[in-house]
Amino acid sequence: MPARIKNALIWVFGALGGILWGYDTGVISGAMLFIKNDIALTPLLEGLVVSGLLVGAMLGAGLSGRLSDSWGRRRLILAASGVFILGTLGASFAFDPASLILFRFVIGIGVGIASVVVPLYLTELAPKQLRGGLTSLMQLLVTVGIFVAYVTDYLLADAEAWRWMIGLGVVPAAILALGIITQPESPRWLVGKGRTDEARTVLTRLRGDAGAAGKELAEIERAERTERERSEPLTLRRLLSPRLRPVFVAGMLLVLFQNFVGINTIIYYAPTLLTDIGFGSGGAILANVGIGLLNMLMTLPAMRLIDRKGRKPLLLFGALGMCAAMVLLAVTNLSGLGYGALLSVLTLLGIALYIASFAISWGPVQWVMLPELFPMRIRAAAVSLCVLFNWLFNMIVALVFPSLLHAWGAGINFLFFAGTTLLAFLFVQRLLPETKGRSLEEIEQDLLRGRPARPEAEGSVPVSSGSASH
């Protein structure tokens, strides 16, 4: 098999976890319209069915740092696929709220593991000049998974076959399990375990040049030795030390804002929102298919731009677009237009603008930046901690939104998210460092020495040992 095809399979199977993640998070939006016909759900129970996955994702993310360091990245991805299969089959046969919530929780464990270890795996295999685009491949496949889930919901909507909607998630899980077995382990993990010869073999296969592989291996080994000399357990005190506090705060705020800009309300509840303004179930799910297609297509330019324009410009652009969309949705909803064509068109326009802005920016950029920010010896554990909080924030939004929608209506909620997107813009502008175009080891050494982690391009933000400022 040619080397180029072998490399392509690494990215495809490595990032296939994104399809599972996207499918299992996206399928519930359409399925929820029909689950309520078979299983009685209050607004609180509806929130628990959605957020049960997210609680599981918190647990999976929390376990992933230690497990990926002990088991290896590839073996843990294989384990995650098995968890997906178990949870998906259980949820598709659920007979009451408790069993449905339980197996959604099990699916969530697989989602949480994938959300930590897949970006980590791809980041550690990618060459530095292509790292952003290749790592954001997982985010593209998340959007592919969401789109496939929406299409599945639409095709099965007339039959109201919500069990099949959920159960078909077994297919990508089985493909992932079979495919990842054939792929290599992370060379950075192999170096950490003293398996240098294996790491050299993997790097030579990936780069296609023994000289370049040797140079990169030497760089990884130097970073590994430096970190071993300074090795200490990852503790909250260490993360809050002057050396690491700026980057830890940046990572936590990144995941906070990615969830509180409102994306989860659109992904999980778009059909519910649309039926509330007069759409029928079929029309709402068909509109949801269009949302999923736009989400997928707008991720494609992000994969190209993230390594050409940088991480920060995309985040700034996306925050402004999302803010404008939420203002439009809030004004439309609060203006008292009543049901009709104008309300429907403006609502769909606002959702489309929001999805396009998110998909080209905050969707892929978070998963590229998180592994880039932290030194290698604590990378897995630190990313795991940040992603754990990512799922906590995600769960809070998913759990409370149905009740808030019922109590206040959509308009006030959209107004709140307009405010959070504006705050997200200010955070990126003033506090977030740029990481484009630098090797992980270069970023690590600059952070350890208190130097700015920034590319040569202008407009990036330094991270000093004591503060992060514009």
N, C-alpha and C positions, 0 to 999 in steps of 0.2 A: 504494500500500500504506500503511495507517495507520501513524503513528509508533510506536504501542505494539507492533505486530507486528514492525516493523523492529528495535526494541530487543530484543524477545524472541529474534529470530533471531540477534542478536549473541551473546547469552548461550548460546543452544543450540549454535551452530556453534563459538563460542570454547571452550566446555567439552566439546565432543564428543571432544576428545582424551582426556578422562577415560574414556570408554567403551572406547577402544582400549587404553589403559593397563590398565584393569580386566580386559578380556577376555583380553589376552595374558598377564597375570600369573596370572589365575584359571584359565584353561583347562588349564594344565599339570597341575593337581592331579588331575583325572580322567583326562586323557590318559596320565599316567604309569603308571597301572595296566595299560594295554594296549601302550604303547610297548615295554615290557620283553618282550612276546611276540614282537616283530619285531626289536628291536635289543637285544643283550645289554648290560646295564648293571649294574655293581657299585654299592654304596652311594656310592662316590666319584664315579663317572660320573653317577649319578642327581643328586647334588648339583651337578655341573657343568652338566647340562642345565638345571636350574632357575636356577642362579646365572649361567649364560652370559648370560642376558637382563640380569642386574643389572650385570655387568661392562660390557656395552654401554651400559646406562643411565648408568653413571659417565662414560663417554666422551661420551655425548650431553649430559649435564648440564654437563660441563666445557667443552664447546664453545659452549654455549648463551648464556652471558653476552656474549661478544665478538660472536657472530653476531647475537644479537637487537639489539645496539646498532648494528651496521653494516647488516644486512639489513632490520631492522624486525620487530616481533612477528608480524604477520600472515603475512609471507612465510616466516618460519621455521616457523610452524605448517603451512603448505602443504608445505614440504620434509619435515617430520616425517611427514606422511601418506604421502608417496612412499616413505620409508624403511620405514614399516610394511608397505606393500604388498609391497615387495621381500623383506623378511625373512619375512613370513608365508607367501608362496608357496614360498620356499626351504625353510623348516622343514617344510611340509606334504609336500614331496617328498623329505625327507632319507632316506638309505639306511643310514647308519652313525652311531655316536656323534659322530664329528668333524664331519660335515656338519650334524647336528642342533644341536650346540653352536654351530657357526659362525653359522647363521641365527638361532638364538635370540639370539646376540650382536647381529646386525643389527637384529632387532626391538627389542632393548634400547636401541640408539642412538635410535630413534624415541621410545621410552618416556621416556628421559632428557631429550630435547629438550622433549617435551610437559610433563614434570613441572616444568620451569623456566619455559617461555615462556607456557604457558596460564594458570597463576595470575598471572603478571606482567601478561599481557594483560587479564585480567578485573579485576585490582586497579586498573589504570590507567584503565579505562573506567568503573568503578562509581562512583556518588555515595557520599560518605562515610557517610551514614546507612544505606545498604544494602550497603556493601562486604563485610561479613562473610558475609551470606547469599548474595550473588551469586557471590562468589569460591568459597564452599563448594559452589556448584552443581557445580563440577568434581569435588569429592570424591563428591557424590551420584552423578554419572555414572560415576565409578570403581566404585562399588558396583553400579550398574546393569550395567556391563560384566562385573564378577565374577559377578553373578547370571545374566546371559545365558550366560556361559561354563559355569557349573554346569548350567544347564538343557540346554545343547547337549551337554555331557558325558553327561547322563542319557539324553537322547533317542537318542544314538548309542552308548550303552554296550553294548546287546545285540549290535550289529554290530561292536563293538570298533574303530570307525572313527576312530582317533585322528588320522589325517591330515585328515579332514574337520573334526574338532573344532578343530584349529589353523587350517586353511585358511579357514574361514568368517570369520576376523578381517579378511579383505580387504574385507568389505561395509562396516563402519563407517569403514574407512580411506578408501574411495572416496567415501563421503558427506561426510566431513570435507574432502577435497580439493576437491570441487565446491562445498561450502557456504562455506568460508572465503574463497574468491575474491570473494564478493559483500559481504564485511564490511569495515568501516573499519579504518584503522590507529590505534594508540594515540595520543591527542592529546599525551600527555607525550613520546612518542618524536618526534612531529612538531615539537614546540617545540624539542626538543634538536637537531634538524636544521635549525632556522631556518625551518620551514614553518608559520608562525603562522596564516596565512589558512586553510590546510587544517585545522589544529587547531581553529580557531574553528568551522568548518563541522561538524566531527565532534561537538564539544561541544554545539552548538546542536541537532543531530539527537538526541543522547543525552538532553539535559536538557529539550528542548522549550520552552526559554525563552532568548531571546537575551541578556537581562540576566544571568541566572544563569550562562550560558555565558561571558559576558565577564568576570564576576567570578572564576570559576574559572580562566579562562585567565590573568588577571592574577596570580593566586596561583601558578600553575605557573611563569609567566615570572619572578616574583620569586625563587622557589626555584632556578630554573635559573641566573639571574644570580649569585646568592650562591654556588652550587656552582662555577660557572665561575671565579669569582675565587679560589676555594680549590682549584681543580682540581689533582689530582695522580694518578698512576697508582695503581690498587688493588694494594697490596703487603701482604705479611704484616706488615711493620713498621707500616703504616698501620692495619691492622685491629687490631693489638695496642697501638695508641696509647691513652693514657688516655681520649681522647674516644670511641673506638669499641670498645674492648676489652669493656666490659660487655655491649653488645648483640651483639657477635660471639660471645662465650662463651655468651650466652643462646640464640642461634640454633643454635650447634653442639650444645649440650646438648639442645635441643628435638628435633633430628633423631636424636641418639644414643638418647634414651630412647624415641622413637616406634618405633624398630626393635628395641631390646633389651627391650621389654615383652612380646615374643613373638607379635605379630600375624602375622608371616611364617610361623611354624610352623603356624598354623591355616589361613591362606589357601592355602599351597602343599601342605601335607601332611595336611590333615584326613582325606581318604579313606584314606591310608596308616595314620594313627593308628587309625581306626575298624576297618579290616580287621585290625589287630593285636589288637583286643579281641574279635574274633569276627564282625564284620559281613561279609557277602558283598560282592562288588564293586558289584552293583546297589544294595544297601541303603546302602552307604557313600556312593555318589554321590547317591542320593536324599536322604540326611541332609545332604549337602553343599549341595544345592539349598535346603533349609530354612535353612542357615547363611547362604547368599548372600542369601536373601529378608530375613532378619532384619537383616543388615548394611545392606541398602538401605533398609529401612523406618526403622531407627533413625537414619539420617542425616537424615531429613526434619525431626524436631524440632530437631536440631542447627542446621540452617539458620535456623530461627526464633530459637532461644535465643542464638545466638552474638552477635547484635547487641542483644539485650534484657538478657541476664544477664552478658555479657562472656566473654572468652576464658578467663581463669583459673578461674572457678568450674566451667566445663565440664571443664577438664583435671583439676582436683582430684577432682571427682566420678568421672570416668572412671578415674583411677588407682586409687581405692579399690575400684571395682567390678571392675576387672581383677585386682587383688591378691586379692580374695575368690574370684574364679573360679579363679585359678591354685592357690590353697591347696586349694580343693575338688577340682580335678583331681589335684593331687599326692597328697592324702590318699586319694582313691578308688583311684588307681593303685598306691599303695604299701601299701594295707591288705590285699592278697591276697584280694580278693573272688572272684577267678576269673571265668571267662566266665559270663554270665547276664544276666537282665533288669535287676537292680539296678545292675550295673556299667555297662550300656549307658545306662540312664536317667540316672545320676549324671554320666556322661561327657558326654552330650548337654546336660544342664543346665549343667554347667560351661562347655562351649564356648559355649552360647547366652548365658549371663551375660557371658562375656568379650567376645563379638562385640558385644553390645548396648552394653556400657560403652565399648568402643573407638569404635564407630560414632558415638556421640553426643558424642564428645569429641576424642580424639587423632587420629582419622581426618581430620576436616575442619579442625580448629583449626590444625594445623601449617602447612597450605598457605595459610591466611588470614594468619597472623601473620608468616611469613618475609618477604614483600614489604613488610609494614608497618614492620618494624623498622629498615630501612636507608635512609639518605639517597638521594635520587634519582640523583645522579651516579654512585654506586657500587652502586645497587640491583640491577641485572641481574647484575653480576659477583659481588656478595656472595651473592645468592640462589643463583646458579649454583654457587658454591663450597660453600655449605651443602648444596645438593641433591646435589652430587657425593659428599659424605661420607654423605648419606642413603643413596645407593645402595651405597656401600662397606659401611656397617653392615648394610644389607639383604642384600648378597651374602654377608657373613661368616656371618650366621645361616642363610641358605638353603644354603650350601655345607657347613657342618659339622653341621647338624642331623641328616641321615640317618645319618651315622656315629655321632653321639652317641646317637641313638635306638637304633641297633643295639648300641652298647657298653653303655649305662647303662640303657636303658629310658626310657619317657616320664616316669615319676614324678619322677626327679631333675631332669630338664629343666624340668618345671613348677615345681618348688620354686625353681629358679634364677630363673625369670621372676617368681615371686611376690616375690622379693627386689628385682628390678629395678623392678617397678611401685611398690613402696614408696619406693624412691629417687626415682622419677619424681615422686611426690607431694611429697616434700620439696623437690625442685628447683623445682617450680612455686610452692610456698608461699613459698619464701625468696628465689629469684633471678629469677623471670621477671616482666617488666613487663607491665602491662595496656595495650592499645592501642585499646580499644573507643571508638567515637564521636568520633574525631579524624581530621581530614584527614591525608593522607600528608605534606603540606607542614607542618602543625602539629607532627606527630610529629618530622619532620626538624629543624625549627627548635629544638625543645626539646632534642633530642639534641645538636645542634651547640653549643647554649649551655650544655649540662650540666644542663638542668632535667629534672624527672621527665617521662617520656612516659607520661601517665596521664590517664584521663578524670576527670570531676568526681565520679563515684561513689566511694564509700569502698571501701577494701579492696584497692586496687591497689598495685603495688609500684614505687617510684621507681627510675629508672636515673640515677645520678649520673655525673660524669665520671671518678670513680675507682673506684667499686664499685657493685655491685647488691645491695641488701639489703632485707630485709623491713621 
